[in-house]
Amino acid sequence: MKAKLIALSLFVSMASLSGMAHAGCAKGAVVGGLAGHVAGHHAVAGAAAGCVIGHHMSKKKAKQHAAAQQAAAPSPAPKDAAPAK
């Protein structure tokens, strides 16, 4: 079982280095794999679920960050406004 966990960790590492994994997927897969292994030898199922959840949380965080950036950006001046003297 230890060999399977090591193989899974290596796969996730290689996937994240090659750009194959989406943002958050690799981190979620590692955490989910470890949790699944501890919970009863379900490392692969845990890794798959962790990848999905990690990817979802990463997209959600990116969307919130983009909304915060847009809200903080100064609004452009109206086109028909007179220039300040």
Secondary structure per residue as TSV (DSSP state, phi and psi in degrees):
chain	resnum	aa	ss	phi	psi
A	1	M	-	360.0	-35.0
A	2	K	H	-62.8	-35.9
A	3	A	H	-65.9	-37.5
A	4	K	H	-65.8	-39.9
A	5	L	H	-66.1	-40.2
A	6	I	H	-66.1	-42.1
A	7	A	H	-63.1	-41.1
A	8	L	H	-63.5	-43.1
A	9	S	H	-62.7	-41.2
A	10	L	H	-65.1	-41.1
A	11	F	H	-61.6	-45.5
A	12	V	H	-64.3	-39.6
A	13	S	H	-62.9	-46.4
A	14	M	H	-66.4	-38.4
A	15	A	H	-64.2	-40.3
A	16	S	H	-72.7	-32.6
A	17	L	H	-72.7	-32.9
A	18	S	H	-83.4	-5.1
A	19	G	T	84.0	5.6
A	20	M	-	-72.0	-33.9
A	21	A	S	-83.7	145.8
A	22	H	-	-79.7	165.8
A	23	A	T	-60.4	131.3
A	24	G	T	87.4	-21.4
A	25	C	H	-67.0	-46.9
A	26	A	H	-63.3	-44.7
A	27	K	H	-62.9	-45.5
A	28	G	H	-64.8	-36.8
A	29	A	H	-66.3	-40.4
A	30	V	H	-65.2	-48.3
A	31	V	H	-63.9	-45.4
A	32	G	H	-65.1	-38.0
A	33	G	H	-64.3	-43.3
A	34	L	H	-66.3	-42.3
A	35	A	H	-64.7	-42.0
A	36	G	H	-65.0	-37.4
A	37	H	H	-64.2	-45.1
A	38	V	H	-68.2	-34.8
A	39	A	T	-76.1	-5.9
A	40	G	T	138.5	43.8
A	41	H	S	60.5	44.4
A	42	H	-	-119.9	46.7
A	43	A	H	-63.4	-41.6
A	44	V	H	-67.9	-44.3
A	45	A	H	-63.9	-39.5
A	46	G	H	-64.7	-39.7
A	47	A	H	-65.4	-41.1
A	48	A	H	-64.8	-46.0
A	49	A	H	-64.9	-40.7
A	50	G	H	-62.5	-37.7
A	51	C	H	-63.3	-45.9
A	52	V	H	-63.7	-46.8
A	53	I	H	-66.3	-42.4
A	54	G	H	-62.0	-40.7
A	55	H	H	-65.7	-43.0
A	56	H	H	-62.1	-46.3
A	57	M	H	-65.3	-36.3
A	58	S	H	-65.3	-43.6
A	59	K	H	-65.2	-38.9
A	60	K	H	-64.1	-42.5
A	61	K	H	-66.4	-40.2
A	62	A	H	-64.7	-39.2
A	63	K	H	-65.5	-41.3
A	64	Q	H	-65.5	-38.8
A	65	H	H	-64.8	-42.2
A	66	A	H	-65.1	-39.3
A	67	A	H	-66.2	-38.7
A	68	A	H	-67.5	-37.8
A	69	Q	H	-66.0	-40.7
A	70	Q	H	-69.2	-36.6
A	71	A	H	-69.3	-31.5
A	72	A	H	-83.8	-16.2
A	73	A	S	-71.0	139.0
A	74	P	-	-68.9	141.5
A	75	S	-	-79.8	143.0
A	76	P	-	-69.6	152.6
A	77	A	-	-69.5	145.3
A	78	P	-	-60.9	147.8
A	79	K	T	-67.8	-34.7
A	80	D	T	-93.0	12.6
A	81	A	S	-80.2	142.3
A	82	A	-	-75.2	142.5
A	83	P	-	-67.7	145.9
A	84	A	-	-71.4	140.1
A	85	K	-	-112.9	360.0
